[in-house]
Amino acid sequence: MTVLFVSRHPGAREWAAEAGITVDVVIAHFDPETVQPGDVIIGTLPVNLAARVCERGGRYLHLSLEVPAEARGKELSAADLYECGARLEEYQVLYMNDHDTESNLEFLK
């Protein structure tokens, strides 16, 4: 089992270290094809990558925040993350359909 923390943000990395989160590897960019069963991936992945983690037998822990509108798009410090209620929440994401865009859009009509 490997624990990876995925983030390109220094504030998030600092927050994780201060929070005592023990990881094996910290990376800025993530390839879900490297996930082995039992691996733990921590970060703020897009849903399609989180689904791939779960599909490959990994666990996905999302770094959740409540970011006020005025702070969106800005680089947050570790202190900012604490103020935004940073926490790790485990998600199991399941991919539900095929890549047929036409049928996926049909229900919206």
C-alpha positions in Angstrom: 0.0 0.0 0.0 1.2 3.5 -1.0 -0.2 6.7 0.3 0.1 9.5 -2.3 -0.7 13.2 -1.7 -1.6 14.9 -5.0 -1.3 18.6 -5.0 0.6 21.3 -6.9 -0.3 23.8 -4.1 2.4 24.6 -1.5 -0.3 25.6 1.0 -2.1 22.2 0.7 1.2 20.4 1.1 2.1 22.5 4.2 -1.4 21.9 5.7 -1.0 18.1 5.3 2.4 18.2 7.0 1.1 20.4 9.9 -2.0 18.1 10.2 0.3 15.1 10.7 -0.9 13.3 7.6 1.7 10.7 6.8 2.3 10.0 3.1 4.8 8.0 1.1 4.9 10.3 -1.9 3.8 13.9 -2.6 3.3 14.6 -6.3 2.0 17.5 -8.4 0.5 15.5 -11.3 -1.3 12.1 -11.0 -1.6 9.2 -13.3 -4.5 6.9 -12.2 -3.0 4.0 -14.1 -0.3 3.7 -11.4 -2.8 2.9 -8.7 -2.5 -0.5 -7.1 -5.2 -2.2 -5.0 -5.0 -0.8 -1.4 -3.3 2.5 -2.4 -4.6 5.6 -0.8 -4.8 8.7 -2.9 -5.3 12.1 -1.2 -6.1 15.3 -3.1 -8.7 17.2 -5.0 -9.0 15.1 -8.1 -11.6 15.6 -10.9 -14.4 13.1 -10.5 -13.3 11.0 -13.5 -9.8 10.4 -12.0 -11.3 9.7 -8.6 -13.5 7.1 -10.2 -10.5 5.5 -11.9 -8.7 5.3 -8.4 -11.7 3.4 -7.0 -12.1 1.2 -10.1 -8.4 0.1 -9.7 -9.0 -0.8 -6.0 -7.6 2.3 -4.4 -9.1 4.5 -1.8 -9.8 8.2 -2.5 -9.6 10.8 0.3 -10.7 14.2 -0.9 -9.2 17.4 0.5 -12.5 19.2 1.1 -12.7 23.0 1.8 -15.4 25.6 2.1 -13.8 28.4 0.0 -15.5 31.8 0.1 -16.1 33.3 -3.3 -13.5 36.0 -2.8 -10.8 33.4 -2.2 -11.6 31.3 -5.3 -8.8 31.2 -7.9 -6.2 32.4 -5.4 -3.3 30.4 -4.0 -4.2 29.5 -0.4 -1.8 29.2 2.5 -1.9 26.4 5.1 -3.5 29.0 7.4 -6.2 29.7 4.8 -6.9 26.0 4.5 -7.5 25.8 8.2 -9.8 28.8 8.0 -11.7 27.1 5.1 -12.3 24.0 7.3 -9.9 21.7 5.4 -10.5 18.1 6.1 -10.1 14.7 4.4 -13.3 12.9 3.4 -13.3 9.5 1.8 -15.3 9.0 -1.4 -16.1 5.9 -3.4 -16.8 7.0 -7.0 -18.4 4.7 -9.5 -18.4 5.3 -13.2 -22.0 4.7 -14.4 -22.2 4.8 -18.2 -20.4 4.5 -21.5 -18.7 7.2 -23.6 -21.7 7.7 -25.9 -22.2 11.5 -25.7 -25.5 11.4 -27.6 -27.2 9.0 -25.2 -25.7 10.8 -22.2 -27.3 14.0 -23.4 -30.6 12.5 -24.4 -32.0 12.7 -20.9 -31.4 16.4 -20.8 -33.8 17.1 -23.6 
